[in-house]
Amino acid sequence: MGRSVSAHYTSSRRRVEATLEGKLPLASLTDDERLVSNAEIDAGIAERLQSVDFATVLAGEGITTVAMDEQGRLVRYEPDGASTVIP
């Protein structure tokens, strides 16, 4: 029984990893495998969000952004580096 469970886990894990690598369609997973795959994707996105400076990325693409500063004011940040407090 132990080997059967272990073999199933290993097979399922390989399928989830193949999906995460784009080698296997998400639709081909079982419901449980899909749940694990989605959780892995969510965790990866959350981790990536912590390390990306979106203002810099967007400014590099010529996009103006708005964010709150340390005083809680809305500030418009222009791609050229200029910033304006929004009244």
ZIKA-V804779 format. One record per backbone hydrogen bond with DSSP energy under -0.5 kcal/mol. NH is the residue of the N-H (numbers start at 1). CO is the residue of the C=O. Records with the same first field share a line. If there is no record, write none. Layout:
BEGIN
NH = CO + CO
END
This chain:
BEGIN
5 = 1
6 = 2
7 = 3
8 = 4
9 = 5
10 = 6
11 = 7
12 = 8
13 = 9
14 = 10
15 = 11
16 = 12
17 = 13
18 = 14
19 = 15
20 = 16
21 = 17
22 = 19
23 = 18
24 = 18
28 = 25
29 = 26
34 = 30
35 = 31
36 = 32
37 = 33
38 = 34
39 = 35
40 = 36
41 = 37
42 = 38
43 = 39
44 = 40
45 = 41
46 = 42
47 = 43
48 = 44
49 = 45
50 = 46
51 = 47 + 48
52 = 48
54 = 52
57 = 53
58 = 54
59 = 55
60 = 56
61 = 57 + 58
62 = 59
63 = 58
65 = 77
67 = 75
69 = 73
72 = 69
75 = 67
76 = 84
77 = 65 + 75
78 = 76 + 82
81 = 78
84 = 76
86 = 74
87 = 85
END
